[in-house]
Amino acid sequence: RWGLFCATLFAAEMSKILQSFLRRRGVVILDGGLATELESRGLRLDSDLWSAEILLQDPAKIREVHMAYLEAGADVITSSSYQASVEGASLANGAEYTGDYGDMTLERLMLWHEPRICALLQEAPDLLALETIPSALEVEALTSLLASKFPSASAWLSCSCRDSHHLCHGEAFVPTALRAAQTCPSLVAFGVNCTSPAFVPELVSAARAVLPKDILVVAYPNSGESWAPGKGWQ
């Protein structure tokens, strides 16, 4: 699920909105797995675009799932743009779970992401969610791009991690979190997603210990499976 989303609110304003949810019940509740719910409604997600294909073929089903999550108590719903907006996901080879992008450079990643962020910003959602980011290089590309090109776009950023201390590509989680917070003034939350639940508590604690208090910690793990190239989820 996920990819990139957008924000028209400044970081301080967005943080106040999120804080209002926290005051009400101590947490901000995100929606659940979009692909799982779409498949349960009989839709096939076996194209390279994955759930983003449904935006083209049956957008009413996307709205149906969003409404179901809101009725179940979600405070936040996310767009179906993941497979169309994350560098690794767009390769359709599982690279979003490893960060193995070949000879990709920081500059090329920034150029790749910029038009996709522009497209999402044109739709004026409340928040840009940068999720399932497997490498420190891509974190740097996204935070640098926000700081230089989209300074008023509030965002959260979450990484995919292979254990309690490292991103999927191998870089240490805590220094990556610190650099993201220092680079991007419009960052309202940092954390982890698409990661085994067994690793999440320690990652969340580590992020909370080093991040400024005004940056929230976001977490939404997977079911605990791991991605095997050529085999899929196991």
C-alpha positions in Angstrom: 0.0 0.0 0.0 1.1 3.5 -0.5 3.6 5.5 -2.2 3.5 9.3 -2.3 0.7 11.6 -1.3 0.4 15.4 -0.8 -0.2 18.3 1.5 -1.6 21.8 1.2 -1.1 22.6 4.9 2.1 23.8 6.5 3.8 21.4 8.8 2.8 23.2 12.0 -0.9 23.2 11.0 -0.8 19.6 10.0 0.9 18.6 13.3 -1.9 20.4 15.2 -4.5 18.3 13.3 -2.7 15.1 14.1 -2.3 16.2 17.7 -6.0 16.6 18.0 -6.5 12.9 17.2 -3.8 12.1 19.8 -5.5 14.1 22.5 -8.8 12.3 21.8 -7.6 8.7 22.1 -3.8 8.7 22.3 -3.1 7.5 18.8 -3.9 8.4 15.2 -5.5 5.4 13.5 -4.5 4.8 9.9 -6.5 2.8 7.4 -5.6 -0.9 6.7 -4.3 -2.9 3.7 -5.9 -1.6 0.5 -4.9 -4.5 -1.7 -6.2 -7.0 0.8 -9.6 -5.4 0.9 -9.7 -5.0 -2.9 -9.0 -8.7 -3.4 -11.7 -9.6 -0.9 -14.1 -7.7 -3.1 -13.1 -9.9 -6.1 -10.6 -7.7 -7.8 -7.5 -9.0 -9.4 -4.2 -7.2 -8.6 -1.8 -9.1 -10.7 -0.7 -6.3 -13.1 2.5 -4.3 -12.7 0.4 -1.4 -11.3 -1.0 -3.6 -8.5 -3.8 -1.7 -6.6 -3.1 1.4 -8.6 -4.6 -0.4 -11.6 -8.0 -0.1 -9.9 -7.8 3.7 -10.0 -8.1 3.3 -13.8 -10.5 0.3 -14.0 -12.9 0.6 -11.1 -12.3 3.8 -9.0 -15.6 3.3 -7.2 -14.1 0.2 -5.5 -11.3 2.5 -4.1 -13.9 4.8 -2.6 -15.8 1.8 -1.2 -12.7 0.6 0.6 -11.9 4.1 1.9 -15.4 4.5 3.3 -15.3 1.1 4.9 -12.1 2.1 6.8 -13.6 5.4 7.9 -16.7 3.7 9.2 -14.5 1.2 11.1 -12.8 4.1 12.9 -9.8 5.2 10.8 -8.6 8.8 11.1 -6.5 8.7 8.0 -7.0 7.1 4.6 -4.3 6.9 1.9 -4.4 7.0 -1.9 -3.9 4.0 -4.1 -0.8 5.5 -5.7 1.9 3.2 -4.2 2.8 1.1 -7.2 2.7 4.1 -9.5 4.8 6.4 -7.3 7.6 4.5 -5.4 10.8 4.0 -7.3 11.3 0.4 -6.3 7.6 -0.5 -6.7 7.5 0.9 -10.2 10.2 -1.6 -11.2 7.8 -4.4 -10.5 10.6 -6.7 -9.4 10.4 -6.4 -5.6 13.2 -3.8 -5.3 11.0 -1.7 -2.9 11.6 -4.5 -0.4 15.4 -4.5 -0.8 16.5 -1.0 -2.0 18.6 -2.6 -4.7 18.1 0.0 -7.5 21.2 -0.8 -9.4 23.4 2.3 -10.2 20.7 4.8 -9.1 22.1 8.1 -7.8 20.7 10.7 -5.5 20.1 13.2 -8.3 18.3 10.6 -10.5 16.1 9.6 -7.6 15.1 13.2 -7.0 14.4 13.7 -10.7 12.3 10.6 -10.7 10.2 11.5 -7.7 9.6 15.2 -8.5 6.9 14.9 -11.2 5.1 12.3 -9.2 5.0 14.5 -6.1 3.8 17.4 -8.4 1.0 15.2 -9.7 -0.1 14.3 -6.2 0.0 17.8 -4.9 -2.3 18.9 -7.7 -5.0 16.7 -6.0 -4.6 18.7 -2.7 -4.8 15.9 -0.1 -3.9 16.9 3.5 -0.6 15.1 3.8 2.2 13.6 1.7 3.0 10.1 2.9 6.3 8.8 1.8 6.2 5.1 2.7 7.9 1.8 2.3 11.3 3.5 1.7 14.0 0.8 1.9 17.2 2.8 1.7 18.9 5.8 3.2 19.6 7.1 -0.3 16.0 7.3 -1.1 15.2 8.9 2.2 17.8 11.5 1.5 16.4 12.1 -2.0 12.8 12.6 -0.8 13.6 14.8 2.2 16.0 16.9 0.1 13.4 17.2 -2.6 10.7 18.3 -0.2 13.1 20.9 1.4 14.2 22.4 -1.9 11.1 22.1 -4.1 8.1 21.6 -1.9 8.8 23.3 1.4 5.1 23.9 2.3 4.1 20.3 1.8 3.6 18.5 5.1 4.8 14.9 5.0 5.4 11.8 7.0 8.1 9.3 5.9 8.3 5.7 6.9 10.9 3.1 6.1 10.8 -0.7 5.5 13.2 -2.5 7.7 14.8 -5.9 7.7 15.3 -6.1 11.5 15.1 -3.9 14.6 18.0 -1.7 13.6 18.4 -1.6 9.8 16.5 -0.5 6.7 15.9 -3.2 4.2 19.0 -2.1 2.2 21.2 -2.3 5.3 21.6 1.3 6.6 21.1 2.0 10.3 17.6 3.2 11.1 18.4 5.8 13.8 20.9 7.9 11.9 18.5 7.8 8.9 15.7 9.2 11.1 17.9 11.9 12.5 19.1 13.0 9.0 15.5 13.1 7.7 14.4 15.3 10.6 17.3 17.6 10.1 16.9 17.9 6.3 13.2 18.3 6.0 11.5 21.1 8.2 8.0 20.0 6.9 8.3 16.5 8.2 5.5 15.8 10.7 6.2 12.1 11.4 8.8 9.5 10.8 8.6 5.8 11.3 8.3 2.3 9.8 5.9 0.3 7.6 5.8 -2.9 5.6 8.0 -4.5 8.3 7.5 -7.5 10.6 5.6 -6.7 13.8 8.4 -8.4 15.7 10.7 -5.5 14.9 8.3 -2.6 15.2 8.3 -1.9 19.0 12.1 -1.4 19.1 12.1 0.7 16.0 9.4 2.9 17.3 11.1 3.3 20.6 14.4 4.1 18.9 12.7 6.8 16.7 10.9 8.4 19.6 14.2 8.6 21.6 16.0 10.6 19.0 13.4 12.6 17.1 12.3 16.1 18.1 9.2 16.0 20.2 7.1 17.8 17.6 7.8 15.0 15.0 5.4 12.1 15.6 6.3 8.4 15.2 4.2 6.5 12.6 4.1 2.7 12.4 2.1 0.2 10.3 3.7 -3.2 10.0 2.9 -6.1 7.7 1.8 -9.6 8.6 5.4 -10.7 9.3 6.1 -12.3 5.9 9.3 -11.5 4.0 9.8 -10.9 0.3 11.8 -13.5 -1.6 12.9 -12.5 -5.2 11.2 -14.6 -7.8 8.9 -16.2 -5.1 7.0 -13.3 -3.6 5.8 -13.1 0.0 6.7 -16.0 2.2 
